[in-house]
């Protein structure tokens, strides 16, 4: 998130034209990050319960 905001503020980049693309990219990264965290958390909890059982 912070890297995309930093890139848009660099001189030479056209912010109005790329704003929608940046927003879509942020949404894609958010879903990817959420899915990865959810998958790893479920995997770790499952392995933890299998160890405790």
Buried (B, 14 or more C-beta within 10 A) or exposed (E): EEEBEEEEEEEEEEEEEBEEEBEEEEEEEEEEEEEEEEEEEEEEEEEEEEEEE
